[in-house]
Amino acid sequence: MNIVVIGGGFTGIAFVIHAIRACPAGVDLDFTIVEPSAELGRGIAYGTSDPLHRINVPSDRMSLFAGDSTHATRWLKAHDAIDAGSSDGQGSYYVSRARYGEYVAATLDDVVAEAASHVRVRHRRATATGVRKVESGYTVTLDDGSHLDAHRVALCFGHTPSKPPGVIDEQALHDPRVITLPWAPDALRAIPQDASVLLVGTGLTMADVAVTLIERGHTGRITAISRRGLRAQPHGLFSDAADFLDNTAPPASARELVRKLRQRIARDGARIGWQPAADALRFDLPRIWNALPAREQRRVVTRLLAFWDVHRFRIAPQIHTAIERAIESGQMSVTTAGIVGISRARAAEHLSANLRRPGGTHEEHSFDAVVFCTGPARDIDRNPLVKSLLEGGLARLDAVGIGLDTDLRSQLRNAEGEVSPGLLAFGPMTRGSFGEMTGAPDIARHLERVLKDGSLLAYTSTWTSR
Ligand SMILES: Cc1cc2nc3c(=O)[nH]c(=O)nc-3n(C[C@H](O)[C@H](O)[C@H](O)COP(=O)(O)OP(=O)(O)OC[C@H]3O[C@@H](n4cnc5c(N)ncnc54)[C@H](O)[C@@H]3O)c2cc1C
């Protein structure tokens, strides 16, 4: 069984780990992980080298294995990854994301070593440019002109960075102080310590960038803007209760969904905070999502997703405290404004940002540096591989247009809506099919569940083995 995995970030590696563990008896598995970067298990989230970029949920909730919640914490402890700043003082650890990425890669090595008699895993450093259906399965083309034949293909290519909003003029675009890819290594190098910095976006990427600046002793002003001015929220109590519905029927509309959430928070919020209600909704979301008509799903995406994201993707307490302090001291501010454009007049020292305020008024402000922290894109058809899959008819967008359409077992649906056996998609690009598929634990749990019975990987005799 040849399996090509496109993308060797968290999702690709979690796929290989769970596929090996679920491997049906008597099947030899030969994986090729197509991943351009040198290290596996990192991707965007865990590829950061900045030790201040921490996992945003405690390590006990980041295990690769649902039935062994302390697996990650044990590895991190055994490998000295619990640094002084990791602990929240209440027995939870928010380790650096780089060390968590090491845990993912090391777990792959362990699982492969245990299955060495029937499993081979290769890392092919390349970018996949297309997938074609052939008689024996699929052919994956690579950017070096070569191709790989596969019985199964797992699409795990993750996030597509968003296009910076607004218009950036030519002078500003070539200015190293305008940073459009904050996830790139050393992205903030060109920002002087006393620079006034505009951060466009107020979510988790903004939190990463702000904390890097603050902790390296930045003295200049930091202004973060977004159209709604919503910031990622801090953690409260954690809950694993998947009882949001409480034996009631799933909501039939976006409005009813919000009503149910408000009722739940009103019932318990004063006692335990709003976070357990958000977590309960999150665990029941796949069921709730699939019961919503497509029209209502679209309403959730256009009207509610931005609010949901800041409550669902919360930040580590250390990061929250650092940002709160910077706001209290007056060094940092978070403002509601949209970006219209960034320009730099020839020979001008400063960058000029045209901001649109609520109510439609425009303001012009000067900054020394601008960092776009707008996070992953929702228009994933900008990704060349997605474009090629759509053009070839092998895939279609989900009902809400934010990812690829799959069935509940993660098999891709083609242009006609039929399932393509053996062509699988996992991770954030399938969020629109499941309602939620971004956090590492959600992805790992889903993989474990759909791969468990081995049927997605079971050898099909009509497919020839090489
Ligand atoms: C900055 C950030 C921080 C996060 N922090 C947390 C956290 O603390 N806790 C949590 O639970 N979740 C967190 N998340 C959520 C995160 O989405 C998941 O944890 C997970 O990392 C998604 O992994 P992925 O492999 O699907 O995507 P990605 O991380 O985007 O990795 C995709 C990989 O695919 C490769 N690739 C892309 N296109 C191709 C191609 N055409 N051919 C070959 N390879 C390709 C890329 O090089 C990349 O390595 C965070 C997300 C981000 C962006």
PDBQT file of the ligand as one rigid body, heavy atoms in Angstrom, charges set to zero:
ROOT
HETATM    1  C1  LIG A 501       0.415  30.299  14.531  1.00  0.00    +0.000 C 
HETATM    2  C2  LIG A 501      -0.459  29.160  14.946  1.00  0.00    +0.000 A 
HETATM    3  C3  LIG A 501      -0.425  28.672  16.254  1.00  0.00    +0.000 A 
HETATM    4  C4  LIG A 501      -1.240  27.619  16.646  1.00  0.00    +0.000 A 
HETATM    5  N1  LIG A 501      -1.172  27.158  17.926  1.00  0.00    +0.000 NA
HETATM    6  C5  LIG A 501      -1.934  26.112  18.300  1.00  0.00    +0.000 A 
HETATM    7  C6  LIG A 501      -1.865  25.587  19.633  1.00  0.00    +0.000 A 
HETATM    8  O1  LIG A 501      -1.123  26.088  20.459  1.00  0.00    +0.000 OA
HETATM    9  N2  LIG A 501      -2.659  24.551  19.961  1.00  0.00    +0.000 N 
HETATM   10  C7  LIG A 501      -3.501  23.979  19.059  1.00  0.00    +0.000 A 
HETATM   11  O2  LIG A 501      -4.184  23.014  19.405  1.00  0.00    +0.000 OA
HETATM   12  N3  LIG A 501      -3.577  24.441  17.793  1.00  0.00    +0.000 NA
HETATM   13  C8  LIG A 501      -2.818  25.487  17.406  1.00  0.00    +0.000 A 
HETATM   14  N4  LIG A 501      -2.875  25.942  16.124  1.00  0.00    +0.000 N 
HETATM   15  C9  LIG A 501      -3.758  25.251  15.207  1.00  0.00    +0.000 C 
HETATM   16  C10 LIG A 501      -3.041  24.467  14.104  1.00  0.00    +0.000 C 
HETATM   17  O3  LIG A 501      -3.825  24.718  12.996  1.00  0.00    +0.000 OA
HETATM   18  C11 LIG A 501      -3.001  22.992  14.251  1.00  0.00    +0.000 C 
HETATM   19  O4  LIG A 501      -2.450  22.726  15.479  1.00  0.00    +0.000 OA
HETATM   20  C12 LIG A 501      -2.126  22.292  13.174  1.00  0.00    +0.000 C 
HETATM   21  O5  LIG A 501      -0.824  22.724  13.380  1.00  0.00    +0.000 OA
HETATM   22  C13 LIG A 501      -2.474  22.377  11.723  1.00  0.00    +0.000 C 
HETATM   23  O6  LIG A 501      -1.446  21.650  11.061  1.00  0.00    +0.000 OA
HETATM   24  P1  LIG A 501      -1.389  21.350   9.529  1.00  0.00    +0.000 P 
HETATM   25  O7  LIG A 501      -0.283  20.388   9.323  1.00  0.00    +0.000 OA
HETATM   26  O8  LIG A 501      -2.724  20.953   9.017  1.00  0.00    +0.000 OA
HETATM   27  O9  LIG A 501      -1.090  22.746   8.852  1.00  0.00    +0.000 OA
HETATM   28  P2  LIG A 501       0.218  23.611   8.677  1.00  0.00    +0.000 P 
HETATM   29  O10 LIG A 501       0.829  23.907   9.983  1.00  0.00    +0.000 OA
HETATM   30  O11 LIG A 501      -0.176  24.751   7.809  1.00  0.00    +0.000 OA
HETATM   31  O12 LIG A 501       1.240  22.674   7.896  1.00  0.00    +0.000 OA
HETATM   32  C14 LIG A 501       1.034  22.304   6.568  1.00  0.00    +0.000 C 
HETATM   33  C15 LIG A 501       2.320  21.764   5.982  1.00  0.00    +0.000 C 
HETATM   34  O13 LIG A 501       2.066  21.405   4.638  1.00  0.00    +0.000 OA
HETATM   35  C16 LIG A 501       3.131  21.830   3.810  1.00  0.00    +0.000 C 
HETATM   36  N5  LIG A 501       2.577  22.083   2.481  1.00  0.00    +0.000 N 
HETATM   37  C17 LIG A 501       1.705  23.057   2.122  1.00  0.00    +0.000 A 
HETATM   38  N6  LIG A 501       1.397  22.953   0.812  1.00  0.00    +0.000 NA
HETATM   39  C18 LIG A 501       2.094  21.887   0.341  1.00  0.00    +0.000 A 
HETATM   40  C19 LIG A 501       2.208  21.285  -0.940  1.00  0.00    +0.000 A 
HETATM   41  N7  LIG A 501       1.549  21.747  -1.992  1.00  0.00    +0.000 N 
HETATM   42  N8  LIG A 501       3.035  20.215  -1.059  1.00  0.00    +0.000 NA
HETATM   43  C20 LIG A 501       3.712  19.723   0.016  1.00  0.00    +0.000 A 
HETATM   44  N9  LIG A 501       3.631  20.271   1.247  1.00  0.00    +0.000 NA
HETATM   45  C21 LIG A 501       2.846  21.329   1.406  1.00  0.00    +0.000 A 
HETATM   46  C22 LIG A 501       3.676  23.082   4.485  1.00  0.00    +0.000 C 
HETATM   47  O14 LIG A 501       5.042  23.269   4.167  1.00  0.00    +0.000 OA
HETATM   48  C23 LIG A 501       3.455  22.782   5.961  1.00  0.00    +0.000 C 
HETATM   49  O15 LIG A 501       4.581  22.207   6.570  1.00  0.00    +0.000 OA
HETATM   50  C24 LIG A 501      -2.102  27.015  15.712  1.00  0.00    +0.000 A 
HETATM   51  C25 LIG A 501      -2.142  27.503  14.408  1.00  0.00    +0.000 A 
HETATM   52  C26 LIG A 501      -1.332  28.549  14.013  1.00  0.00    +0.000 A 
HETATM   53  C27 LIG A 501      -1.379  29.029  12.592  1.00  0.00    +0.000 C 
ENDROOT
TORSDOF 0
